[in-house]
Amino acid sequence: MDASKLTSIVIAGGGLVGSLTALLLARRRPDLSITIVEPNADGPVPDKRTIALAAATVNLLQDQGLWSGLADSSEAIKHIHVSDRGYLGATRLHAADEGVAALGYVVPAQLLNQQLYRHLIDLPNVEWRAGTRVTEISHARDYTTVQLSRANESSTPATELQCQLLIGADGQRSFVRNALGIDMQVTDYQQVGIITNLQLSEPLNGWAYERFTDTGPVALLPLPNAQASLVWSVNEAQAAATMALPEAEFLQAVQQVFGYRAGRFVAAGERLQFPLQLQLAERSIGHRTVIVGNASHTLHPIAGQGFNLGVRDAIALSDELAQAKDPGAYTTLADYWQHRRADYQKIIGLTDGLVRGFSNHYWPLTKVRNLALLGLDLTPPLRHQFARQTMGLSQLAKAKGEQ
């Protein structure tokens, strides 16, 4: 082992989950040196998404001193309305009923990326290597060696780092995961998610909507200035035609599917699309290596749980490493994996169950699910439990070992 090349932890990927993991670890373990390897050459990773933060995630950002830089650009979710298009079944969640200021918040992902980056580069035990990617991984008993290359310069000689722990936070197409030979369990929903920001005729006043339709769910999240973030799930066969619609026709199509509960849709921003799949790594750990965030799991956007699940990866890993003498010890990583599996199973069960349950138009099932929505709306204890699940509070308590 070459001491000149040694760092305690290498994190492949400086996106939201990778950066948050680095921040939590660096602050809890100032004795550990952390190197973030990020292919983007210009600071934080560009991200055009708008993301929903569960209440538990916002609590964490407040504790870390990040929320003050996000609050003015965020919009509180104070109410959630869940319905099945064409049927009476619906349920409503209210922050006031749960004794909280908000059930969650909606923020621009890019702004959160920038806040994380600013805090990271000020930490003495963190090095941010921009414009660099991991291209090769090899293992010895006490350390892992990673080869690093310039992201856009194949002719530049590779450099080498040796670390006690490699964290793969390099997204859905993770190089680290593939290099470890970790298989993915993939469920293709044969849907495409279309996302954009809409200008509305009137503000949503803290209401978020999840509406199930024949083609898939439609989510509408509140934004400042009478805007809303739209996530529209459509069949693969409809995606290209829907993306190609002129703005006026696109707005008309969304209005027809969603209705007028949120007022009129008067303008739409840039549209982006992505395939909707459930992807789950068969394991999240290897020899002196762990994968987190989208490298480990990718969910359907229904219920907005994907990023918040990655946040809990970061929390759980920092908890496991808080007292670890050797951050890459297999027993430490095995404990992390054991704790995370239950959360994965619960959230995947929730999101996958909702997608499958509301995609089935068999009449008896349609009747049952609408009765279930009505029952949830009329039964406060069940509604409270569902709200805690949505806010991420139940999972966070378990991640921290609370009852």
C-alpha positions as CSV (number, residue, x, y, z in Angstrom):
1,M,0.0,0.0,0.0
2,D,1.4,3.4,-1.1
3,A,0.8,6.0,1.6
4,S,1.0,8.8,-0.9
5,K,-2.0,7.4,-2.7
6,L,-4.0,6.6,0.4
7,T,-7.4,8.2,1.3
8,S,-9.8,6.8,3.9
9,I,-12.9,6.9,1.6
10,V,-13.4,7.4,-2.1
11,I,-16.9,8.3,-3.2
12,A,-17.7,7.8,-6.9
13,G,-20.3,10.3,-7.9
14,G,-20.9,13.8,-6.5
15,G,-24.7,14.0,-7.1
16,L,-27.2,14.5,-4.4
17,V,-26.8,11.2,-2.5
18,G,-23.0,11.0,-3.0
19,S,-22.5,14.6,-1.8
20,L,-24.9,14.2,1.2
21,T,-23.1,10.9,2.2
22,A,-19.7,12.8,2.0
23,L,-21.0,15.7,4.1
24,L,-22.4,13.4,6.9
25,L,-19.3,11.3,7.0
26,A,-16.9,14.2,6.9
27,R,-18.6,16.0,9.8
28,R,-19.0,12.9,12.0
29,R,-15.5,11.6,11.2
30,P,-13.1,14.5,10.8
31,D,-10.3,11.9,11.2
32,L,-11.2,10.3,7.9
33,S,-10.1,11.7,4.6
34,I,-12.7,11.6,1.8
35,T,-12.2,12.0,-1.9
36,I,-15.2,12.7,-4.2
37,V,-14.7,11.6,-7.8
38,E,-17.1,13.5,-10.0
39,P,-17.1,13.4,-13.9
40,N,-18.7,16.9,-14.2
41,A,-15.8,19.4,-14.6
42,D,-17.7,22.4,-13.4
43,G,-18.6,21.9,-9.7
44,P,-22.0,20.4,-8.7
45,V,-23.8,18.0,-11.0
46,P,-26.3,19.7,-13.3
47,D,-29.8,18.6,-12.5
48,K,-33.0,20.1,-14.0
49,R,-35.4,18.1,-11.8
50,T,-37.7,19.4,-9.1
51,I,-37.7,17.0,-6.1
52,A,-40.1,16.4,-3.2
53,L,-38.3,16.2,0.1
54,A,-40.0,14.2,2.9
55,A,-40.4,16.0,6.2
56,A,-37.7,13.7,7.7
57,T,-35.3,14.8,4.9
58,V,-36.0,18.4,5.6
59,N,-35.3,17.9,9.3
60,L,-31.9,16.4,8.4
61,L,-31.1,19.4,6.1
62,Q,-32.0,21.8,8.9
63,D,-29.7,19.9,11.3
64,Q,-26.8,20.2,8.8
65,G,-27.3,23.9,8.2
66,L,-28.4,23.4,4.6
67,W,-32.0,24.4,4.7
68,S,-31.5,28.2,5.2
69,G,-30.1,28.3,1.6
70,L,-33.1,26.4,0.2
71,A,-36.1,27.7,2.2
72,D,-36.8,30.8,0.0
73,S,-36.9,28.7,-3.2
74,S,-39.0,25.9,-1.6
75,E,-42.7,25.3,-1.4
76,A,-44.4,23.5,1.5
77,I,-46.7,20.5,0.9
78,K,-49.4,21.1,3.5
79,H,-52.1,18.8,2.0
80,I,-52.0,15.7,-0.2
81,H,-54.9,14.6,-2.3
82,V,-54.9,11.0,-3.7
83,S,-57.6,10.0,-6.2
84,D,-58.5,7.5,-8.9
85,R,-59.7,9.2,-12.1
86,G,-63.4,8.5,-12.9
87,Y,-64.2,7.1,-9.4
88,L,-65.3,8.5,-6.1
89,G,-62.5,7.0,-4.0
90,A,-60.1,9.6,-2.6
91,T,-58.1,10.3,0.5
92,R,-56.6,13.5,1.9
93,L,-53.7,14.1,4.2
94,H,-53.2,17.4,6.1
95,A,-50.1,18.6,7.9
96,A,-52.2,20.2,10.7
97,D,-53.7,16.7,11.4
98,E,-50.2,15.4,11.9
99,G,-49.0,18.2,14.1
100,V,-46.3,19.4,11.6
101,A,-45.8,22.6,9.6
102,A,-45.6,20.6,6.3
103,L,-45.8,17.0,5.1
104,G,-42.8,17.8,2.9
105,Y,-41.3,20.5,0.6
106,V,-40.6,20.8,-3.1
107,V,-37.2,22.3,-4.1
108,P,-35.1,22.6,-7.3
109,A,-32.6,19.7,-7.2
110,Q,-29.9,22.0,-8.7
111,L,-30.1,24.3,-5.7
112,L,-29.7,21.5,-3.2
113,N,-26.7,20.3,-5.2
114,Q,-25.1,23.7,-5.0
115,Q,-25.7,23.9,-1.2
116,L,-24.1,20.6,-0.7
117,Y,-21.1,21.5,-2.8
118,R,-20.5,24.8,-1.0
119,H,-20.5,23.1,2.4
120,L,-18.3,20.2,1.2
121,I,-15.5,22.3,-0.4
122,D,-15.0,24.2,2.9
123,L,-14.3,21.0,4.9
124,P,-10.6,20.3,5.4
125,N,-10.9,16.5,5.2
126,V,-12.8,16.5,1.8
127,E,-11.2,16.6,-1.6
128,W,-13.4,17.2,-4.7
129,R,-11.9,15.8,-7.9
130,A,-13.9,17.4,-10.7
131,G,-13.8,16.1,-14.3
132,T,-12.7,12.6,-13.2
133,R,-14.2,9.2,-13.2
134,V,-13.4,5.7,-11.8
135,T,-12.4,3.4,-14.6
136,E,-10.9,0.4,-12.8
137,I,-11.3,-1.2,-9.4
138,S,-9.1,-3.8,-7.8
139,H,-9.0,-5.2,-4.2
140,A,-6.5,-6.3,-1.6
141,R,-7.3,-7.5,1.8
142,D,-6.9,-4.2,3.6
143,Y,-7.6,-1.7,0.9
144,T,-9.2,-1.1,-2.5
145,T,-7.4,0.5,-5.5
146,V,-9.3,2.7,-7.9
147,Q,-7.9,3.9,-11.2
148,L,-9.1,7.5,-12.1
149,S,-9.2,9.0,-15.6
150,R,-10.1,12.4,-16.9
151,A,-13.8,12.2,-17.9
152,N,-13.4,13.5,-21.4
153,E,-9.7,12.9,-22.1
154,S,-8.9,9.3,-23.0
155,S,-5.3,10.1,-23.8
156,T,-4.5,11.5,-20.3
157,P,-2.6,9.0,-18.1
158,A,-4.7,7.4,-15.3
159,T,-4.0,8.2,-11.7
160,E,-4.5,5.8,-8.8
161,L,-6.0,6.0,-5.3
162,Q,-6.1,3.5,-2.5
163,C,-8.9,3.6,0.1
164,Q,-10.3,1.6,3.0
165,L,-13.8,2.0,1.6
166,L,-15.2,2.8,-1.9
167,I,-18.7,4.2,-2.0
168,G,-20.5,3.9,-5.3
169,A,-23.0,6.8,-5.6
170,D,-22.6,6.9,-9.4
171,G,-26.3,6.5,-10.4
172,Q,-28.6,4.2,-12.2
173,R,-25.8,3.0,-14.6
174,S,-23.3,2.6,-11.8
175,F,-19.8,1.6,-12.9
176,V,-19.0,0.6,-9.4
177,R,-21.9,-1.8,-9.2
178,N,-21.1,-3.3,-12.6
179,A,-17.5,-3.7,-11.7
180,L,-18.5,-5.6,-8.5
181,G,-20.7,-8.0,-10.6
182,I,-23.8,-7.1,-8.7
183,D,-26.9,-8.1,-10.6
184,M,-30.0,-5.9,-10.7
185,Q,-33.6,-7.1,-10.4
186,V,-35.5,-5.0,-12.9
187,T,-39.2,-4.5,-13.3
188,D,-40.1,-2.6,-16.5
189,Y,-43.4,-0.8,-16.0
190,Q,-43.6,-0.1,-19.7
191,Q,-44.2,3.5,-18.9
192,V,-42.4,6.8,-19.5
193,G,-42.3,9.7,-17.0
194,I,-42.7,13.1,-18.5
195,I,-41.7,15.9,-16.2
196,T,-42.1,19.7,-16.6
197,N,-43.0,22.8,-14.7
198,L,-46.5,24.3,-15.3
199,Q,-47.7,27.8,-14.9
200,L,-51.2,27.7,-13.3
201,S,-54.1,30.2,-13.3
202,E,-54.0,30.1,-9.5
203,P,-51.6,28.8,-6.8
204,L,-52.0,25.4,-5.4
205,N,-51.8,26.8,-1.8
206,G,-49.8,23.9,-0.5
207,W,-51.8,21.1,-2.2
208,A,-50.0,18.2,-3.8
209,Y,-52.0,15.8,-6.0
210,E,-51.5,12.2,-7.0
211,R,-54.1,11.1,-9.5
212,F,-54.3,7.6,-10.9
213,T,-55.4,7.4,-14.6
214,D,-55.8,4.7,-17.3
215,T,-52.2,5.4,-18.6
216,G,-50.5,5.8,-15.2
217,P,-50.3,8.2,-12.3
218,V,-50.2,12.0,-12.6
219,A,-48.5,13.9,-9.8
220,L,-48.7,17.7,-9.4
221,L,-46.5,19.3,-6.7
222,P,-46.7,23.0,-5.6
223,L,-44.0,25.5,-6.5
224,P,-43.7,29.2,-5.8
225,N,-45.3,31.8,-8.0
226,A,-48.4,29.8,-9.0
227,Q,-46.3,27.1,-10.6
228,A,-46.4,23.3,-10.2
229,S,-44.1,20.4,-11.0
230,L,-45.7,17.8,-13.2
231,V,-44.8,14.1,-13.3
232,W,-47.0,12.4,-15.9
233,S,-46.7,8.7,-16.4
234,V,-47.7,7.6,-19.9
235,N,-47.6,4.3,-21.8
236,E,-44.4,3.8,-23.9
237,A,-46.5,3.9,-27.0
238,Q,-47.8,7.4,-26.2
239,A,-44.5,8.9,-25.0
240,A,-43.0,10.1,-28.3
241,A,-46.3,11.7,-29.5
242,T,-46.9,13.4,-26.1
243,M,-43.4,14.8,-26.0
244,A,-43.8,16.1,-29.6
245,L,-47.1,18.0,-28.9
246,P,-47.0,21.8,-29.3
247,E,-47.3,23.5,-26.0
248,A,-51.0,24.4,-26.3
249,E,-51.9,20.8,-27.2
250,F,-49.7,19.4,-24.4
251,L,-51.5,21.6,-21.9
252,Q,-54.8,20.5,-23.2
253,A,-53.9,16.9,-22.9
254,V,-52.7,17.3,-19.3
255,Q,-55.8,19.2,-18.4
256,Q,-58.0,16.5,-19.9
257,V,-56.3,13.8,-17.8
258,F,-56.0,15.8,-14.6
259,G,-59.1,17.9,-14.6
260,Y,-59.6,21.4,-13.2
261,R,-59.2,20.7,-9.5
262,A,-55.9,22.7,-9.7
263,G,-57.3,25.4,-12.0
264,R,-56.2,25.9,-15.6
265,F,-52.7,25.0,-16.9
266,V,-51.6,28.1,-18.9
267,A,-47.9,27.4,-19.8
268,A,-45.4,24.6,-19.7
269,G,-41.6,24.7,-19.4
270,E,-39.0,22.3,-20.9
271,R,-40.2,18.7,-21.0
272,L,-37.9,15.8,-20.0
273,Q,-38.6,12.1,-20.2
274,F,-37.2,9.0,-18.6
275,P,-38.3,5.3,-18.6
276,L,-40.1,4.1,-15.4
277,Q,-38.6,1.0,-13.9
278,L,-38.1,-0.6,-10.5
279,Q,-34.4,-1.5,-10.2
280,L,-33.0,-3.1,-7.1
281,A,-29.5,-4.4,-6.6
282,E,-29.3,-8.0,-5.3
283,R,-26.9,-6.7,-2.7
284,S,-25.5,-3.3,-1.8
285,I,-22.1,-4.3,-0.4
286,G,-18.9,-6.0,-1.6
287,H,-15.3,-6.2,-0.5
288,R,-14.6,-2.7,1.0
289,T,-17.3,-1.3,-1.2
290,V,-20.9,-0.2,-0.8
291,I,-23.4,1.3,-3.3
292,V,-26.0,3.9,-2.3
293,G,-28.8,5.9,-3.9
294,N,-29.8,5.1,-7.5
295,A,-26.7,2.8,-7.9
296,S,-28.6,0.5,-5.4
297,H,-32.2,1.2,-6.1
298,T,-34.4,3.1,-8.6
299,L,-38.1,3.5,-7.9
300,H,-41.2,4.5,-9.8
301,P,-41.7,8.2,-8.9
302,I,-45.1,7.5,-7.4
303,A,-45.3,8.8,-3.9
304,G,-42.0,10.6,-4.3
305,Q,-39.9,8.2,-2.3
306,G,-36.8,7.6,-4.5
307,F,-34.5,10.4,-3.3
308,N,-35.7,10.2,0.3
309,L,-34.7,6.5,0.3
310,G,-31.2,7.5,-0.9
311,V,-31.1,10.1,2.0
312,R,-31.7,7.3,4.4
313,D,-28.8,5.3,2.8
314,A,-26.5,8.3,3.6
315,I,-27.8,8.5,7.2
316,A,-27.5,4.8,7.9
317,L,-24.0,4.5,6.4
318,S,-22.8,7.5,8.5
319,D,-24.3,5.9,11.6
320,E,-22.6,2.6,10.9
321,L,-19.2,4.3,10.3
322,A,-19.4,6.7,13.2
323,Q,-17.4,4.5,15.5
324,A,-15.8,2.1,13.1
325,K,-12.1,1.6,13.4
326,D,-12.0,0.3,9.9
327,P,-14.6,1.9,7.7
328,G,-14.4,-0.8,5.1
329,A,-14.6,-3.8,7.4
330,Y,-17.0,-6.4,6.1
331,T,-18.8,-6.7,9.5
332,T,-19.6,-2.9,9.4
333,L,-20.8,-3.1,5.8
334,A,-22.9,-6.2,6.6
335,D,-24.6,-4.4,9.5
336,Y,-25.4,-1.5,7.2
337,W,-26.9,-3.9,4.5
338,Q,-29.0,-5.7,7.1
339,H,-30.5,-2.5,8.4
340,R,-31.3,-1.1,5.0
341,R,-32.9,-4.2,3.5
342,A,-36.1,-3.8,5.6
343,D,-36.6,-0.2,4.5
344,Y,-36.1,-1.1,0.9
345,Q,-38.6,-3.9,1.1
346,K,-41.2,-1.6,2.8
347,I,-40.8,1.3,0.3
348,I,-40.6,-0.9,-2.7
349,G,-43.7,-2.8,-1.5
350,L,-45.5,0.5,-1.2
351,T,-44.5,2.0,-4.5
352,D,-44.7,-1.2,-6.6
353,G,-48.0,-2.1,-5.0
354,L,-49.5,1.3,-5.9
355,V,-48.3,1.1,-9.5
356,R,-49.6,-2.4,-10.0
357,G,-52.8,-2.0,-8.0
358,F,-53.9,1.2,-9.9
359,S,-52.8,-0.1,-13.3
360,N,-55.2,-3.0,-13.1
361,H,-58.6,-2.2,-14.4
362,Y,-60.3,-5.4,-13.5
363,W,-63.7,-4.2,-12.2
364,P,-63.7,-6.0,-8.8
365,L,-60.2,-4.7,-8.0
366,T,-61.2,-1.2,-9.0
367,K,-64.0,-1.3,-6.6
368,V,-61.8,-2.6,-3.8
369,R,-59.1,0.0,-4.2
370,N,-61.7,2.8,-4.2
371,L,-63.2,1.5,-1.1
372,A,-59.7,1.4,0.3
373,L,-59.1,5.0,-0.5
374,L,-62.4,6.0,1.1
375,G,-61.7,3.8,4.1
376,L,-58.3,5.5,4.5
377,D,-59.9,8.9,4.3
378,L,-62.4,8.0,7.0
379,T,-60.1,6.2,9.4
380,P,-57.7,8.6,11.2
381,P,-55.3,6.0,12.7
382,L,-54.7,4.5,9.2
383,R,-54.5,7.9,7.6
384,H,-51.9,8.9,10.3
385,Q,-49.8,5.8,9.6
386,F,-49.9,6.5,5.9
387,A,-48.9,10.1,6.5
388,R,-45.9,9.1,8.6
389,Q,-44.9,6.7,5.8
390,T,-45.1,9.6,3.3
391,M,-43.1,11.9,5.5
392,G,-40.4,9.3,6.0
393,L,-40.7,9.6,9.8
394,S,-41.3,5.9,10.5
395,Q,-38.3,4.8,8.4
396,L,-36.0,7.5,9.8
397,A,-36.8,6.4,13.4
398,K,-35.9,2.8,12.5
399,A,-32.7,4.0,10.7
400,K,-31.6,5.7,13.9
401,G,-32.6,2.8,16.1
402,E,-35.5,4.6,17.7
403,Q,-38.8,3.1,18.7
